[in-house]
Each structure stands twice: as C-alpha cells, then as structure tokens.
C-alpha cells in the first residue's frame, strides 16, 4: 500500500549547513563545500517531527549528514526506531559513474561504497546512486553506468541495502535512456521516479516507462511565485502513477518559496486526496 514519505531536500532551509561534495581535479580528491543554512531542526530530531506530522518514512540527502562516524549513525538509527518512522532512502547526490577520468571514477566508486556502509549502519533500506552525467545517447556511457551500478548493487546486497537510481542528471534525462538502463540493470537496480525531472511533450509517457520499476515517487509539483502548486499538472502526474500500478512511497518534495512545512502541507493534501480516490 502506498504511503507518505518526506525528503530532507524539502526542508533544506531548516536543517543546517548543506555539505556539497565536489571533485577537485587539480588535487585529484574529493572536497566538501559547506553552505550555511539555519538549523531550526536537527537531523536527529527529524524522525520524531515527521511522525508527528503524519509521515511514515524519510529520505535523507547525503549533504544533510553532519557526520558519518559510527556513533552518530547509531544515534540516527535509534532516532528512527524510537519514532516509528522508516529510513527508506539515503540520497547520495554526488558521483559520476560515466566519468572518463579514471582517477575520479575510482575515487567516486570508493566514496559510493563508503556511503553504502553509512546507509547500512544508520538503518537505511536503500541508497540512491546517480546513474551518470554523460548523455544517455552515448551507448558506451550507458553500458559503463550499468556495469558499475550492478557492481555496487552486489556490494550493497551484502550490507542489506538496496541500490536504486533515478531519472536524474544527464544519463537518465529521457524515458528512452531510462528504458535502456533498466534493460541493462534489472533486476539488480530499482528506480525512483521524479515528477519534476522530465519535461516537454512526452513527459507523461516517459514517466510511464519508469513508474512500474520504481520503489518511490518524488511527488514534486510546479510552483508559482507564492509557492502555490499547479494542481492540475500535479494531479496528472499522480493519476499516471496510480494507473501504472505504483504502490510505494510518495515522497513529498517542496522547494518553493516561503515556509517549507506550509508548502509541504499544500501538496500533502493533494496527494492524500488522490490516494483516497484510488482506494
């Protein structure tokens, strides 16, 4: 049965500094660029707050982790257990499995395995790995990404963590490219469908391609300057997900202006109405 989840991206102005991972080509190493943000809620407090607001699960972006030390990851696991909220997905927002730079690719794969370990220690069910940043029309890039996704899936299986990917960034920018990658990686890798990452005249057809392979949906609406969602467009996406047979987590994404909790409540109402109609 479908349920409500929440991404920490939807609260990125409330959870403190954003720690962006980047590749320093000159030094051939990863660096972290910290972007200051207010912290009105800590990551350890979030599971209890999410439970209070009616969410059953969370997805946490890697840049919201203040630490990956074992003691902190244990505290996070315990916070989830105490709240009754599930830690569905650790969203690793960095990494290029299609890089032509051998040193960077090796370093990125090492970093991905470290984050798989962090997902396991903190109790996450799965980790989202970005498929790649080269164009999906490049068949060599698709094959390279598929090979590394399967390798990471095999590594993560031993940690009781699943690997998922998403229609996110260049390699999976179109439904056709996603279909090709699905063919190359199933059944080892599952998907997240993001409503906002396809556009153009084929958007809804492209969503149909990956919805049936997805464990969660990033329920992202289009917003005006006041933060009000385009309800008709959002409902069209939701209807397509229901018609596809999707039966997983609806992860609410709000990145509009104003109070983020209020923005989430506006789209939460629409999703709940749609789910009631679908029952």
Rosetta blueprint (number, residue, H / E / L):
1 X L
2 X L
3 X E
4 X E
5 X E
6 X E
7 X E
8 X H
9 X H
10 X H
11 X H
12 X L
13 X L
14 X L
15 X E
16 X L
17 X L
18 X E
19 X E
20 X E
21 X E
22 X E
23 X E
24 X E
25 X L
26 X L
27 X L
28 X L
29 X E
30 X E
31 X E
32 X E
33 X E
34 X E
35 X E
36 X L
37 X L
38 X L
39 X E
40 X L
41 X L
42 X L
43 X H
44 X H
45 X H
46 X H
47 X H
48 X H
49 X H
50 X H
51 X H
52 X H
53 X L
54 X L
55 X L
56 X L
57 X E
58 X E
59 X E
60 X E
61 X E
62 X H
63 X H
64 X H
65 X L
66 X L
67 X L
68 X L
69 X L
70 X H
71 X H
72 X H
73 X H
74 X H
75 X H
76 X H
77 X H
78 X H
79 X H
80 X H
81 X H
82 X H
83 X H
84 X L
85 X L
86 X E
87 X E
88 X E
89 X E
90 X E
91 X E
92 X L
93 X L
94 X L
95 X L
96 X L
97 X L
98 X L
99 X L
100 X L
101 X L
102 X H
103 X H
104 X H
105 X H
106 X H
107 X H
108 X H
109 X H
110 X H
111 X H
112 X H
113 X H
114 X H
115 X H
116 X H
117 X H
118 X H
119 X H
120 X H
121 X H
122 X H
123 X L
124 X L
125 X L
126 X E
127 X E
128 X E
129 X L
130 X L
131 X L
132 X L
133 X L
134 X L
135 X L
136 X L
137 X L
138 X L
139 X H
140 X H
141 X H
142 X H
143 X H
144 X H
145 X H
146 X H
147 X H
148 X H
149 X H
150 X H
151 X H
152 X H
153 X H
154 X H
155 X H
156 X H
157 X H
158 X L
159 X L
160 X L
161 X L
162 X E
163 X E
164 X E
165 X E
166 X E
167 X L
168 X L
169 X L
170 X H
171 X H
172 X H
173 X L
174 X L
175 X H
176 X H
177 X H
178 X H
179 X H
180 X H
181 X H
182 X H
183 X H
184 X H
185 X H
186 X L
187 X L
188 X L
189 X L
190 X E
191 X E
192 X E
193 X E
194 X E
195 X H
196 X H
197 X H
198 X L
199 X L
200 X L
201 X L
202 X L
203 X H
204 X H
205 X H
206 X H
207 X H
208 X H
209 X H
210 X H
211 X H
212 X L
213 X L
214 X E
215 X E
216 X E
217 X E
218 X E
219 X E
220 X E
221 X L
222 X L
223 X E
224 X L
225 X L
226 X L
227 X L
228 X L
229 X E
230 X L
231 X H
232 X H
233 X H
234 X H
235 X H
236 X H
237 X H
238 X H
239 X H
240 X H
241 X H
242 X H
243 X H
244 X L
245 X L
246 X L
247 X L
248 X L
249 X E
250 X E
251 X E
252 X E
253 X E
254 X L
255 X L
256 X L
257 X L
258 X L
259 X L
260 X H
261 X H
262 X H
263 X H
264 X H
265 X H
266 X H
267 X H
268 X H
269 X H
270 X H
271 X H
272 X H
273 X H
274 X H
275 X H
276 X H
277 X H
278 X H
279 X L
